[in-house]
Amino acid sequence: MFFIALFVSGFVSLASAQRFPISFDANQKITHAKRCITGISLQPKYSGTFYGAKQEVTINAGIYYNSDSDKNLGNYNVYNNVSSQSFTIKAGQTVQPNFNMPSHWDGGWMHSYVYENRDGTLTTSSPNELKVYTSGDNANSSWVNHIGTFRAPTTSGTYPMRFKIDWSSNLPQGGSTIVTNGGSITDVDMVVSYPTITFDVNDDALGVVSGETENQVCGTTYTFTVTPIDGYTASVSATVGDGSVSQPVTLSNNGAGTYTISAAQFQNDMTIRVTFTEKTYTVSEALSGSCYFRLKNAATNGYLKADVTPVTGGKIPSANSILVYNRGLEDNKPLSFLWKLNDGKLTCQGYQINTF
């Protein structure tokens, strides 16, 4: 199986010193250019949907094929350690690994393997080691890439990975025929970090949006709440992705301002957008005292606002000191324009309730 880690596309200098045991000399050169991979890639993918850009590491750049005796083969190793570079993915993210192969690839009968290490050694006895495996097939020259997805660790950290093409051997170090059959081993790091969750709110003064943003894990259900102030409502949407790829999210509205994003959709960084807007009500709702509303002067079409004279000497100002006048809507102080019928009395929702 072949392993992929997140990395900025580009040429990678290769070191031959192996990190985990291999069944051949670390400086062994390839013998079959027609089965030589030219890179590995990794892309966030869940149930057929991509949630991020493909990340690639280049190996054996410049390899060409005329014949297996071509001296060009002497420049490239069967084993490559590219752990100086890494793929960066999100905790719990489901990813699709692939091998990059030249156009002259001819090794469809080979098998591919991906290993993930968590304890400092590579053994097939641990269920966490061998993550993905595919059996070869002579009828399909790209069968080594018919491998499934796997889920990344749910805790942040650096995880060594091994990608391998071999013939009928799930041994991490490679089978006895891996060199003569044209297989290869590539070691690389997978750096796991927690996804970023961003709340994009049009006006924080109009409501409260709350939800955990630290140490969250992809592939789990995510819940948050949206609470507008009186007289306002909220529209909510969300996207998941890394910027280059952005997938819309179908939100579940659970009532009482609580929303849920399913585990299947939480597969990368998330942006949750909340737009607060004024509610609109019927006349009967306003007259019943069940909502706030704004008053306009029919002649000038200006909004009515309540101003309160500051309290002096510990005394509440008299009714005569409360002024109601005609002027344009002040967006920076919207509450002073909101009115309500309260026990049959007209009140203003400003910095305090004022009765007339």
Secondary structure, DSSP 8 states (H G I E B T S, - for coil): --------SSB---B---SS--SS-TT-B-S-GGG---EEEEEEEETTEE-S--EEEE-STT---S-TT-GGGGG-BSEEEEEEEEEEEETT-EEEEEEE--TT---TTSEEEEEE-SSSS--TTSTTTEEEEE---TT-TTGGG----EE--SS-EEEEEEEEEESS---TT--TTTTTTT-EEEEEEEEEE---EEEEES-GGGEEEE---SS--TTS-EEEEEEE-TTEEEEEEEEEE-SSSEEE---EEEETTEEEE-TTT--S-EEEEEEEEE----HHHHHTTSS-EE-B-TTT--EEEEE----BTTB---GGG-EEEEE---TT-GGGGEEEEETTEEEEESSSEEE-
